[in-house]
């Protein structure tokens, strides 16, 4: 029948090794088209993009023409692709042969127009910029060109209008990690070392990562740990629980970084901003723990702890509470007044004790001061005086111990007040640093996301 007769008519004397033109000066114009079907993988470490595209070629073969009236009005026939001439158009960015299905046929019309439609799994090299991860946008090019023929032999053109190619998402699978923004097309000529020019058609595939998964699994846990670190400042500074709490947070954050290390993209070119964010958060946790250790060391009670210097009292107990708007600053002044009153009272008690101690050392002096006593009871009075002397000495020692303890308590209370004010000051500075850092990152990521 007609199909067999037409195929035999076309391929009987056909030579597929020769460019199909009757005049060798005629240029074969190949029109190409591309539609992105799916983004299979983006390998940031090896800088490889794997896509699945629908690729179409169209050219005119002057030796594949016939009169439809001679073949039962056949205007189109499918012929084996291995039996006719095919243009040697390749993708310059190819790094590996993908698992593309083999399409053995092409369509040929009676005017000699050949249409080669085939799906291709493309593994191409691409310069991936992951600094904005997970809000990154990648722009990868697919350059189609004839590997051997000059532009005088094979020229390239675009099958459809550039606007139709740019926003064509009709076949794109839109349920993966990456979202197709648009496909740009650009034609240019290039030459190697001033030799003959080659024609090439570039397609720029612009894709954007969907950040929801990474926001939930990476950013939110880190934010929650940082919030718990800030809340930990409300524990009393003289409590040892704050140190253990912050150490637990630091260990938890370290385990979190170990878990998410495989999720972050790794390249030899640079580090994503989210990696810098995690490092800075770890540094903030270390700074918070260091500040807690210093405050606990400052307010820790010691028997040989010196008095608070006067300049520290003036700076932290008088001026700083006013500047920081601390509500308990009146208690600071009251406690300072009480401590000074206690110290003055202790000095007066010391002087009184010394006078009493000196006046009662000699029993005869006690007699002279206290009045006349019966002479016969001198021996009993002497024995009672010795006993009273021992009791007074023990009472004096106890009183001195209690006064010394009160003095140590006053010193510890002053250092506790200094530690409280210093803790509030450092906490507010730490909170301001965290807020400024968070606002900066949030602004950058918002700008990148909306760009």
TORZATOR-383004 format. One record per residue: y, z, x of N, C-alpha, C in turn; residue in one letter. Coordinates in pm, whole numbers, padded with zeros to 5 digits, always signed. Each point is the difference from the previous one (the first is absolute). Layout:
YZXYZXYZXa...
//
This chain:
-00122+00000+00080+00122+00000-00080+00126+00000+00083x+00116+00023-00071+00131-00021+00063+00025+00094+00116x-00040+00128-00011+00026+00096+00108-00071-00041+00128x-00126-00043-00009-00074-00040+00120+00059-00128+00059x+00033-00094-00086+00059-00124+00050+00134+00025+00068x+00082+00089-00060+00131+00028+00059-00015+00075+00132x-00091+00097+00008-00021+00073+00124-00051-00093+00110x-00092-00090-00034-00049-00094+00099+00110-00097+00042x+00083-00040-00096+00110-00091+00032+00100+00065+00096x+00027+00126-00019+00102+00069+00082-00054+00038+00138x-00126+00041+00007-00051+00058+00125-00089-00096+00080x-00022-00121-00051-00093-00090+00070+00052-00037+00138x+00127-00032+00011+00056-00040+00130+00112+00096+00044x-00004+00121-00053+00106+00096+00032-00027+00065+00136x+00105+00014+00081-00010+00067+00130+00087+00126-00004x-00066+00116-00005+00073+00126-00018+00066+00049+00128x-00030-00065+00113+00062+00044+00123+00136-00059+00026x+00047-00090-00086+00126-00070+00020+00098+00046-00107x+00125+00021+00041+00104+00040-00096+00016-00111-00103x-00005+00032-00129-00013-00103-00105+00132-00069-00034x+00049-00084+00092+00119-00080-00026-00028-00142+00047x+00057-00095-00070-00018-00140+00039+00097-00039+00111x+00116+00063+00004+00097-00024+00108+00006+00128+00082x-00029-00007+00127-00007+00122+00082+00133+00072+00010x+00111-00069-00030+00130+00064+00004+00032+00078-00128x-00086-00012-00098+00020+00077-00124-00040+00145+00022x+00086+00090-00044-00026+00144+00015-00077+00051-00121x-00102+00075+00026-00076+00064-00109+00070+00130-00038x+00045+00005-00122+00072+00117-00050-00099+00092-00073x-00015+00120+00048-00092+00098-00060+00085+00106-00069x-00015+00010-00130+00069+00104-00076-00095+00117-00018x+00050+00120+00028-00085+00119-00005+00062+00102-00095x-00086+00086-00047+00042+00104-00093-00087+00124+00026x+00055+00116-00037-00070+00126+00028+00027+00097-00113x-00104+00069-00044+00011+00108-00097-00081+00119+00050x+00063+00115+00005-00066+00120+00049-00082+00060-00112x-00130+00020+00027-00090+00055-00101-00017+00151+00016x-00013+00049+00124-00021+00143+00022+00036+00034+00144x+00044+00125+00018+00021+00058+00134-00122+00087+00028x-00086-00045+00089-00127+00069+00022+00016+00122+00089x+00071-00012+00111+00016+00114+00090+00119-00025+00091x+00058+00111+00044+00109-00003+00097-00039+00095+00113x-00033-00057+00113-00044+00078+00116+00120+00022+00091x+00061+00120-00011+00120+00026+00079-00031+00015+00148x-00117+00054+00033-00034+00021+00140-00017-00131+00075x-00073-00095-00061-00024-00130+00064+00102-00106-00041x+00094+00036-00089+00105-00093-00043-00061-00126-00061x-00090+00021-00096-00070-00110-00066+00016+00016-00151x+00036-00109-00065+00010-00005-00146-00110-00092-00054x-00075+00052-00097-00107-00078-00062+00039-00027-00145x+00015-00127-00032+00038-00041-00135-00099-00103-00052x+00000-00011-00132-00083-00102-00066+00094-00091-00077x+00004-00129+00039+00097-00093-00057-00071-00119-00061x+00069-00060-00094-00042-00130-00054+00089-00107+00066x-00067-00088+00075+00072-00098+00082-00026-00140-00057x+00106-00080-00006-00010-00136-00054+00067-00098+00095x-00069-00114+00019+00054-00111+00080+00003-00127-00085x+00097-00083+00034+00014-00126-00075+00053-00105+00096x-00072-00111+00013+00045-00112+00082-00053-00131-00060x+00046-00109+00057-00037-00133-00050-00089-00070+00102x-00115-00045-00046-00095-00074+00083+00004-00146-00048x+00051-00088+00085+00019-00141-00040-00131-00075-00012x-00112+00055+00049-00128-00068-00009-00087+00051-00115x+00057+00088-00082-00074+00053-00115+00074-00036-00128x+00021-00129-00020+00067-00049-00119-00093-00099-00071x+00012-00006-00133-00082-00093-00079+00070-00032-00131x-00053-00100-00064+00050-00040-00130-00085+00068-00107x+00057+00089-00081-00082+00069-00100-00068-00094-00099x+00056-00119-00023-00062-00091-00096-00136-00049+00046x-00026-00001+00130-00128-00046+00052-00107+00107-00003x+00039+00125-00023-00096+00110+00003+00012+00087-00125x-00009-00062-00114+00001+00069-00130+00120+00091-00015x+00116-00045+00048+00127+00076-00011-00006+00138+00066x-00076+00010+00107-00002+00125+00078+00129+00009+00082x+00075+00108-00021+00124+00021+00077-00012+00112+00103x-00111+00072+00000-00015+00113+00092-00148+00022+00028x-00027+00034+00126-00138+00023+00041-00002+00109+00106x-00108+00075+00001-00019+00103+00104-00093-00055+00106x+00043+00014+00124-00076-00050+00113-00028+00114+00098x-00108-00011+00078-00028+00104+00100+00113+00007+00105x+00040+00121+00031+00109+00017+00097-00041-00046+00138x-00130+00006+00031-00045-00044+00133-00003-00151+00016x+00020-00074-00111-00013-00146+00006+00133-00071+00016x+00111+00071-00011+00130-00064+00009+00084+00068+00108x+00110-00061+00030+00092+00054+00101+00073+00123-00057x+00010+00104+00085+00067+00124-00039+00105+00033+00106x+00117+00042-00040+00103+00037+00099-00038+00128+00074x+00034+00005+00127-00035+00116+00084+00111+00106-00009x+00021+00051-00119+00105+00100-00021-00062+00138+00009x+00054+00080+00091-00050+00136+00023+00115+00099-00016x-00037+00127+00000+00098+00109-00005+00013+00056+00141x+00122-00001+00051+00021+00043+00138-00035+00146+00022x+00014+00084-00101-00022+00143+00016-00146+00043-00015x-00092-00097-00011-00140+00034-00016-00050+00083+00117x-00068+00112-00028-00062+00081+00105-00151+00010-00018x-00048-00031-00120-00144+00008-00025-00032-00086-00122x-00123-00049-00005-00044-00081-00112-00045+00092-00111x+00064-00010-00114-00037+00084-00113-00119-00054-00075x-00046+00080-00097-00114-00039-00081+00048-00083-00118x+00038-00122+00030+00051-00088-00105-00114-00082-00059x+00001-00019-00131-00105-00084-00061+00021-00147+00037x-00110-00069+00012+00006-00141+00038+00011-00085-00126x+00102-00085-00005+00021-00093-00112-00032-00139+00052x-00109-00062-00043-00045-00126+00064+00067-00126-00051x+00084+00007-00106+00053-00122-00060+00152+00001-00004x+00054-00122-00008+00143-00019-00022+00015-00101-00114x+00117+00004-00064+00030-00094-00108+00081-00116+00057x-00035-00122-00044+00070-00122+00043+00037-00078-00126x+00128-00038-00008+00045-00081-00113+00000-00148+00039x+00016-00086-00100-00009-00144+00027+00119-00052+00082x+00109+00080+00012+00112-00040+00086-00022+00043+00145x-00112+00062+00029-00028+00047+00135+00049+00141+00028x+00043+00073-00100+00047+00137+00019-00119+00096+00006x-00005+00075+00107-00111+00093+00025+00051+00141-00018x-00074+00081-00077+00033+00141-00023-00114+00087+00052x+00037+00083+00096-00099+00093+00058+00040+00142-00042x-00077+00059-00090+00028+00134-00052-00111+00094+00047x+00039+00108+00066-00102+00091+00052+00059+00140+00017x-00081+00102-00023+00042+00138+00031-00033+00033+00145x+00088+00078+00062-00017+00035+00141+00025+00150+00017x-00090+00064+00072+00026+00137+00045+00066-00008+00137x+00124+00042+00008+00081-00019+00120+00014+00132+00073x-00041+00002+00126+00021+00115+00088+00100-00042+00107x+00123+00045-00014+00108-00048+00085+00066+00116+00073x+00056-00033+00115+00079+00098+00075+00137+00015-00065x+00045+00124-00008+00128+00027-00065+00064+00119+00069x+00128-00010+00023+00075+00110+00060+00034+00101-00110x-00078+00106-00008+00014+00100-00106+00091+00112+00046x+00100+00027-00078+00094+00108+00027-00031+00116-00094x-00053+00110+00055-00043+00114-00082+00096+00117+00013x+00120-00022+00049+00093+00112+00016+00036+00062-00135x+00007-00083-00105+00039+00048-00132-00119+00045-00084x-00118+00010+00057-00119+00042-00074+00027+00132-00071x-00041+00017-00129-00075-00092-00086+00090-00087-00089x+00126-00014+00036+00092-00085-00078+00031-00128+00077x-00099-00051+00072+00022-00116+00086-00018-00130-00076x+00072-00100+00046-00009-00138-00049-00035-00089+00119x-00106-00078-00015-00048-00085+00110+00028-00146-00033x+00037-00072+00105+00030-00143-00011-00088-00074+00101x-00103-00066-00050-00095-00070+00086+00007-00150-00030x-00008-00077+00105+00014-00145-00014-00134-00069+00013x-00014-00109-00074-00114-00091+00010+00057-00138+00032x-00026-00047+00122+00059-00125+00048-00106-00110-00002x+00020-00099-00085-00092-00114-00011+00057-00115+00082x-00082-00055+00087+00043-00111+00084-00121-00081+00044x+00024-00126+00034-00107-00083+00056-00018+00036+00147x-00121+00030+00037-00025+00047+00135+00015-00111+00104x-00021-00126-00040+00001-00110+00095+00107-00104-00030x+00016-00038-00125+00084-00115-00033+00148+00038+00003x+00079-00093+00052+00144+00016+00002+00058-00025-00139x+00130+00026-00010+00064-00017-00130+00008-00147-00039x-00011-00092+00097-00002-00143-00034-00130-00037-00070x-00107+00074+00027-00130-00030-00062-00021+00080-00128x+00021+00131+00008-00020+00086-00116+00124+00085-00021x+00058-00012-00114+00115+00081-00039-00040+00092-00115x+00064+00114-00008-00033+00100-00101+00116+00015-00097x-00035+00031-00122+00100+00026-00104-00057+00104-00096x+00085+00047-00088-00040+00101-00097-00038-00068-00132x-00114+00040-00055-00050-00064-00121+00092+00033-00118x+00034+00128-00016+00085+00043-00111+00139+00036+00050x+00088+00032-00093+00134+00044+00036-00006+00139+00065x+00089+00028+00096-00004+00133+00066+00018+00115-00098x+00078-00018-00107+00018+00109-00096-00128+00031-00075x-00079-00104-00027-00127+00023-00069-00101+00070+00090x+00004-00034+00128-00091+00067+00094+00042+00144+00024x+00129+00027+00000+00051+00131+00038-00047+00109-00096x+00009-00024-00129-00028+00105-00099-00130-00025-00076x-00090-00076+00059-00126-00029-00066-00099+00114+00023x-00025+00081-00104-00099+00108+00006-00107-00020-00107x-00021-00123-00037-00090-00028-00112-00144+00034+00033x-00042-00012+00125-00139+00027+00036-00014+00125+00086x+00108+00071+00024-00006+00114+00091-00065+00120-00068x-00093+00063+00069-00064+00123-00049+00093+00117+00031x+00057+00061-00103+00110+00095+00016-00044+00145-00016x-00124+00033+00037-00050+00135-00018-00032+00071+00131x+00034-00058+00112-00033+00061+00128+00112+00085+00055x-00010+00030+00129+00100+00082+00066+00131-00075+00022x-00010-00132+00015+00118-00080+00034+00046-00080-00120x+00130-00017-00009+00064-00076-00106+00068-00123+00061x-00026-00116-00059+00061-00124+00048+00141-00012-00056x+00097-00008+00089+00139-00016-00042+00035-00147-00022x-00019-00081+00103+00026-00143-00014-00057-00072+00121x-00005-00134-00010-00049-00087+00107+00109-00102+00030x+00056+00008+00118+00105-00093+00042-00062-00116+00077x+00058-00116-00011-00049-00119+00069+00113-00061+00082x-00037-00054+00114+00100-00057+00091-00066-00108+00084x+00063-00118+00005-00049-00111+00082+00086-00011+00125x-00066-00030+00112+00072-00019+00125-00081-00088+00094x+00070-00054+00098-00063-00078+00106+00010+00078+00130x-00102-00011+00080+00004+00066+00131-00066-00091+00103x+00038+00019+00122-00055-00079+00110-00036+00093+00114x-00096-00041+00080-00047+00078+00114+00039-00074+00127x+00088+00061+00079+00043-00055+00129+00053-00142-00014x+00089-00016-00096+00071-00127-00022-00094-00117-00028x-00118+00031-00051-00092-00108-00036+00026-00040-00146x-00095-00073-00057+00017-00045-00138+00006+00120-00094x+00068-00019-00112+00020+00109-00095-00120+00011-00094x-00020+00122-00048-00105+00028-00097+00067+00056-00126x-00062-00028-00111+00050+00052-00128-00081+00124-00037x+00070+00099-00050-00068+00122-00043+00068+00054-00126x-00082+00059-00084+00045+00061-00124-00034+00149+00005x+00105+00083-00009-00018+00145+00006+00007+00059-00140x-00094+00090-00027+00002+00081-00121+00012+00147+00042x+00104+00064-00048+00021+00142+00030-00047+00083-00119x-00109+00071+00020-00057+00086-00105+00061+00140+00016x+00081+00039-00096+00069+00129+00004-00071+00094-00097x-00053+00110+00054-00076+00096-00081+00058+00139+00020x-00021+00085-00100+00050+00137+00005-00112+00096-00037x-00007+00110+00075-00103+00100-00025+00038+00088-00119x-00098+00035-00080+00024+00095-00110-00012+00142+00055x+00109+00079-00006+00000+00128+00072-00051+00119-00081x-00044-00021-00125-00034+00115-00084-00115+00082+00058x-00104-00066+00046-00115+00071+00055+00039+00083+00122x+00076-00058+00089+00039+00071+00121+00101+00111-00031x+00083-00020-00101+00093+00105-00037-00074+00123-00053x-00103-00024-00081-00075+00112-00057-00089+00067+00104x-00062-00078+00086-00098+00056+00093+00059+00045+00133x+00118-00048+00036+00058+00034+00130+00130+00080-00013x+00094-00052-00076+00132+00063-00003+00003+00129-00081x-00059-00001-00118+00007+00119-00085-00067+00122+00061x-00122-00009+00058-00056+00120+00065+00088+00053+00113x+00057-00090+00078+00089+00045+00107+00124+00069-00056x+00055-00055-00107+00118+00063-00062-00035+00138-00056x-00118+00013-00061-00040+00129-00054-00015+00105+00111x-00057-00040+00113-00014+00095+00112+00135+00041+00055x+00094-00093+00006+00133+00035+00048+00072+00093-00098x-00022-00021-00130+00060+00089-00099-00058+00140+00012x-00130+00010+00023-00061+00132+00019+00052+00068+00126x+00030-00079+00102+00058+00059+00121+00138+00057-00028x+00078-00070-00081+00133+00050-00036-00011+00126-00086x-00095+00000-00094-00020+00119-00085-00044+00119+00084x-00072-00025+00110-00045+00110+00085+00112+00081+00062x+00122-00054+00003+00113+00076+00054+00039+00117-00090x-00046+00000-00124+00035+00109-00090-00088+00123+00021x-00101-00010+00084-00074+00120+00039+00089+00088+00086x-00016+00133-00007+00086+00090+00081-00013-00030+00148x+00111+00003+00073-00009-00032+00144-00075+00104+00080x-00006+00125-00050-00074+00104+00073-00146+00005-00040x-00046-00099-00076-00139-00005-00041-00076-00096+00089x-00116+00043+00043-00082-00087+00084-00069-00111-00076x+00007+00005-00134-00066-00103-00080+00067-00135+00015x+00129-00002+00032+00067-00128+00013-00055-00080+00116x-00030+00067+00110-00054-00071+00117-00136-00061-00032x-00089+00079-00061-00132-00053-00034+00010-00111-00104x+00096+00012-00093+00019-00104-00101+00043-00131+00063x+00095+00005+00091+00048-00123+00063-00102-00058+00096x-00078+00084+00066-00108-00051+00085-00104-00073-00085x-00030+00055-00117-00094-00067-00091+00054-00135-00045x+00130-00006-00030+00061-00129-00038-00008-00100+00115x+00027+00045+00121-00005-00090+00115-00141-00054+00022x-00100+00086-00013-00138-00046+00013-00037-00096-00112x+00044+00031-00123-00027-00091-00111+00064-00135+00020x+00121-00003+00054+00067-00128+00024-00070-00078+00111x-00052+00071+00100-00075-00068+00106-00126-00065-00056x-00071+00070-00087-00119-00058-00062+00039-00119-00088x+00112+00011-00069+00048-00111-00083+00029-00124+00085x+00061+00017+00116+00029-00114+00087-00128-00063+00054x-00102+00082+00028-00127-00055+00047-00064-00084-00110x+00011+00046-00124-00062-00074-00111+00070-00133-00023x+00133-00001+00006+00075-00122-00034+00019-00092+00120x-00050+00038+00116+00021-00084+00118-00066-00137-00015x-00114-00005-00071-00067-00128-00020+00071-00086-00104x+00079+00062-00085+00070-00077-00104+00123-00070+00055x+00065+00059+00098+00122-00059+00055-00033-00125+00080x+00079-00105-00011-00024-00120+00080+00033+00026+00146x-00081-00058+00087+00017+00020+00145+00025-00133+00066x+00106-00010+00076+00032-00118+00078+00046+00042+00137x-00008-00093+00091+00049+00026+00135+00148-00029+00015x+00061-00057-00104+00141-00038+00008+00091+00118-00030x-00027+00071-00107+00087+00110-00040-00071+00096-00090x+00071+00106-00038-00052+00104-00086+00072-00007-00134x-00072+00009-00110+00068-00002-00130+00086+00123-00018x+00099-00014-00084+00093+00110-00024-00069+00121-00060x-00105-00023-00079-00069+00112-00060-00072+00083+00107x-00043-00063+00108-00057+00076+00111+00103+00089+00067x+00121-00054+00019+00109+00081+00053+00034+00114-00096x-00008-00030-00130+00026+00104-00101-00100+00115+00013x-00128-00032+00018-00101+00105+00014+00022+00081+00128x+00036-00067+00107+00024+00071+00126+00120+00094-00013x+00106-00047-00065+00118+00085-00018-00032+00118-00091x-00080-00023-00104-00041+00111-00087-00082+00103+00078x-00088-00047+00086-00075+00093+00084+00093+00078+00092x+00100-00068+00057+00097+00068+00085+00080+00104-00078x+00036-00033-00124+00073+00096-00083-00085+00123-00031x-00130-00022-00023-00088+00114-00023-00011+00088+00124x-00006-00062+00117-00005+00077+00125+00130+00077+00021x+00113-00064-00029+00129+00069+00013+00008+00117-00098x-00048-00019-00121+00000+00107-00099-00087+00117+00046x-00117-00030+00056-00086+00106+00050+00064+00072+00118x+00064-00074+00089+00068+00063+00114+00113+00091-00047x+00076-00045-00098+00107+00084-00054-00056+00127-00063x-00111-00011-00069-00062+00118-00062-00047+00098+00105x-00061-00052+00107-00046+00089+00107+00117+00074+00064x+00110-00070+00023+00117+00064+00061+00058+00107-00092x+00007-00027-00129+00055+00099-00094-00091+00121-00008x-00131-00022-00007-00093+00113-00006+00007+00082+00128x+00013-00068+00112+00014+00074+00127+00131+00078+00003x+00104-00051-00063+00130+00067+00003+00000+00125-00086x-00064-00005-00114+00003+00114-00092-00118+00093+00017x-00087-00027+00097-00115+00086+00020+00044+00135+00054x-00053+00107-00058+00039+00135+00038-00062+00039+00134x+00085+00044+00091-00043+00049+00130+00077+00128+00033x-00066+00091+00067+00063+00128+00032+00109-00015+00104x-00015-00095+00087+00097-00018+00107+00093-00117-00026x+00018-00035-00125+00087-00113-00033+00146+00041+00018x+00081-00079+00072+00140+00038+00024+00083-00016-00127x+00119+00055+00006+00093-00014-00112+00051-00143-00009x+00040-00037-00122+00055-00134-00021+00136-00007+00067x+00025-00101+00082+00132-00012+00064+00111-00011-00103x+00119+00044+00040+00112+00000-00094+00041-00141-00042x-00005-00096+00094+00040-00136-00036-00098-00063-00098x-00129+00041+00011-00098-00049-00098+00027+00060-00137x+00039+00129-00003+00034+00064-00127+00120-00068-00065x+00101-00025+00079+00119-00063-00057-00028-00142-00048x-00085-00070+00075-00024-00140-00033-00098-00017-00116x-00109+00075+00003-00107-00021-00097+00004+00096-00119x+00059+00118+00019+00001+00098-00108+00133+00008-00073x+00104-00062+00056+00129+00006-00066+00048-00140-00045x-00005-00096+00093+00053-00132-00031-00104-00093-00063x-00120+00002+00054-00103-00091-00050-00033+00022-00147x-00015+00126-00050-00028+00016-00143+00109-00058-00089x+00125+00005+00044+00108-00057-00080-00009-00153-00001x-00027-00057+00116-00009-00146+00008-00122-00053-00074x-00110+00075+00007-00123-00044-00064-00011+00043-00145x+00102+00076-00048+00001+00047-00141-00125+00082-00032x-00032+00092+00089-00114+00088-00022+00043+00112-00094x-00077+00024-00102+00038+00098-00101-00010+00143+00050x-00086+00028+00095-00025+00137+00046+00085+00037+00120x+00113-00067+00020+00079+00032+00118+00063+00139-00012x+00023+00054-00125+00053+00135-00014-00101+00103+00048x-00129-00028-00022-00102+00091+00049-00001+00005+00152x+00034-00113+00064+00004-00001+00145+00107+00097+00050x+00120-00007-00060+00107+00088+00043-00031+00146-00032x-00065+00025-00118-00037+00136-00033-00104+00054+00096x-00099-00082+00035-00102+00046+00093+00058+00024+00137x+00097-00083+00041+00064+00023+00129+00077+00131-00003x+00072+00031-00110+00074+00126-00012-00095+00118+00000x-00113-00014-00074-00096+00109-00001-00059+00023+00138x-00030-00107+00073-00056+00017+00133+00099+00066+00093x+00129-00033-00011+00100+00066+00086+00016+00146-00039x-00004+00029-00133+00009+00140-00043-00120+00080+00049x-00117-00062-00007-00120+00069+00047+00009+00027+00149x+00050-00097+00076+00012+00021+00144+00101+00111+00032x+00113+00004-00073+00097+00108+00022-00059+00136-00040x-00074+00002-00112-00061+00124-00042-00105+00045+00101x-00071-00096+00057-00100+00036+00101+00067+00059+00123x+00116-00054+00041+00071+00057+00114+00047+00141-00030x+00052+00024-00122+00043+00134-00036-00118+00097-00003x-00112-00047-00052-00118+00087-00003-00048+00032+00140x+00011-00100+00089-00040+00024+00139+00088+00107+00063x+00131-00012-00024+00090+00102+00058-00025+00136-00061x-00024+00009-00130-00030+00127-00065-00130+00058+00052x-00097-00087+00019-00128+00048+00052+00016+00056+00140x+00084-00067+00080+00021+00050+00135+00067+00136-00003x+00100+00015-00090+00067+00131-00010-00096+00108-00046x-00078-00033-00102-00095+00099-00048-00104+00034+00105x-00039-00103+00072-00101+00021+00103+00055+00087+00112x+00120-00024+00040+00060+00079+00107+00028+00142-00047x+00041+00019-00127+00036+00134-00047-00121+00088-00020x-00116-00062-00013-00118+00079-00028-00093+00010+00118x+00043-00041+00115-00086+00011+00116-00010+00146+00048x+00106+00077-00008+00001+00138+00047+00003+00092-00120x-00098+00087-00019+00000+00087-00115+00117+00097-00002x+00048+00041+00118+00112+00095+00005+00129-00065-00048x+00014-00130+00025+00118-00069-00051-00006-00011-00150x-00121-00018-00051-00015-00006-00145+00036+00135-00063x-00034+00105+00070+00038+00132-00050+00151+00015-00001x+00063-00042+00109+00146+00014+00007+00070-00078-00108x-00051-00117-00032+00063-00082-00103-00034+00052-00138x-00127+00035-00021-00044+00039-00133+00035+00142-00037x+00039+00084+00090+00034+00137-00032-00091+00098+00072x+00023+00127-00020-00076+00104+00071-00135+00019-00064x-00103+00018+00080-00135+00026-00045-00045+00137+00051x-00099+00058-00063-00051+00130+00051-00063-00016+00137x+00032+00091+00088-00047-00007+00138-00150+00025+00011x-00059+00085-00080-00143+00023+00019-00085-00121-00031x+00048-00089-00082-00082-00118-00037+00022-00117+00092x+00043+00026+00124+00031-00109+00093-00124-00083+00034x-00113+00065+00018-00122-00074+00036-00044-00092-00113x+00007+00050-00123-00039-00085-00114+00097-00115-00020x+00128+00032+00026+00098-00109-00012-00022-00108+00105x-00033+00038+00117-00025-00099+00107-00119-00089-00033x-00106+00063-00054-00117-00080-00036+00034-00096-00113x+00078+00050-00101+00039-00089-00110+00091-00111+00046x+00086+00033+00097+00089-00104+00052-00078-00109+00071x-00100+00035+00074-00082-00101+00067-00072-00089-00103x-00051+00063-00106-00068-00078-00103+00098-00093-00071x+00120+00056-00031+00102-00083-00064+00046-00115+00090x+00007+00030+00130+00037-00103+00097-00100-00116+00000x-00130+00035-00006-00102-00105-00004+00008-00081-00128x+00024+00068-00114+00011-00073-00128+00120-00093+00001x+00114+00050+00050+00119-00084+00005-00019-00121+00092x-00070+00022+00106-00025-00111+00091-00086-00108-00066x-00104+00041-00073-00083-00098-00071+00080-00072-00108x+00082+00077-00073+00081-00063-00104+00098-00099+00059x+00057+00036+00117+00094-00092+00066-00071-00129+00044x-00122+00015+00050-00076-00119+00041-00031-00089-00119x-00038+00064-00111-00029-00078-00121+00126-00071-00049x+00113+00073+00003+00124-00062-00046+00041-00118+00090x-00016+00018+00131+00033-00109+00090-00090-00122-00023x-00129+00027-00027-00093-00110-00028+00041-00075-00127x+00037+00078-00105+00041-00064-00124+00130-00078+00017x+00093+00056+00078+00124-00072+00023-00025-00128+00080x-00089+00009+00099-00032-00120+00077-00068-00105-00088x-00086+00047-00089-00066-00095-00091+00101-00065-00093x+00095+00080-00050+00104-00058-00085+00083-00102+00077x+00025+00032+00127+00075-00095+00082-00077-00130+00018x-00131+00009+00025-00082-00120+00012-00002-00080-00130x-00005+00076-00112+00002-00068-00129+00132-00072-00024x+00109+00063+00041+00130-00065-00015+00007-00127+00084x-00052+00007+00122+00000-00118+00087-00088-00111-00061x-00117+00040-00049-00088-00099-00061+00063-00059-00126x+00073+00084-00078+00065-00049-00120+00111-00100+00035x+00074+00029+00107+00103-00093+00043-00059-00134+00045x-00106+00006+00077-00065-00124+00043-00059-00076-00120x-00050+00075-00100-00051-00065-00120+00112-00073-00074x+00116+00061-00006+00114-00066-00063+00042-00123+00077x+00001+00011+00133+00033-00117+00083-00103-00110-00022x-00129+00038-00003-00104-00099-00023+00010-00064-00136x+00039+00078-00102+00014-00055-00135+00113-00104-00004x+00115+00034+00058+00112-00095+00000-00035-00124+00082x-00062+00021+00116-00037-00114+00084-00106-00086-00069x-00091+00062-00074-00101-00075-00073+00064-00086-00109x+00097+00055-00072+00070-00079-00102+00075-00116+00063x+00063+00025+00114+00074-00106+00068-00092-00112+00046x-00111+00035+00063-00092-00102+00049-00070-00071-00117x-00028+00073-00107-00063-00063-00116+00091-00105-00061x+00127+00031-00012+00091-00098-00059+00021-00120+00092x+00003+00024+00130+00008-00113+00093-00126-00085-00008x-00116+00065-00007-00127-00073-00013-00005-00078-00130x+00046+00062-00110+00000-00068-00128+00095-00119+00000x+00116+00015+00064+00093-00113+00010-00060-00114+00080x-00071+00032+00110-00063-00105+00080-00108-00073-00079x-00082+00075-00074-00106-00062-00080+00059-00088-00109x+00104+00047-00068+00061-00079-00105+00064-00127+00054x+00071+00012+00113+00061-00119+00059-00106-00101+00042x-00108+00050+00058-00109-00089+00041-00065-00068-00120x-00022+00076-00108-00062-00056-00120+00090-00103-00067x+00129+00030-00008+00094-00093-00062+00009-00130+00080x-00001+00011+00132+00007-00120+00084-00123-00089-00021x-00119+00062+00004-00122-00080-00020-00006-00057-00141x+00036+00081-00099-00001-00050-00137+00094-00116-00021x+00117+00007+00063+00095-00109-00013-00051-00128+00066x-00058+00015+00120-00053-00117+00070-00111-00065-00080x-00095+00081-00049-00112-00057-00074+00045-00060-00133x+00102+00060-00062+00051-00058-00124+00065-00135+00024x+00074-00010+00110+00064-00127+00033-00105-00106+00031x-00105+00037+00074-00105-00097+00032-00077-00041-00123x-00022+00096-00089-00078-00033-00119+00075-00094-00093x+00130+00021-00012+00080-00083-00090+00050-00128+00066x-00022-00015+00130+00052-00119+00070-00076-00124-00046x
//
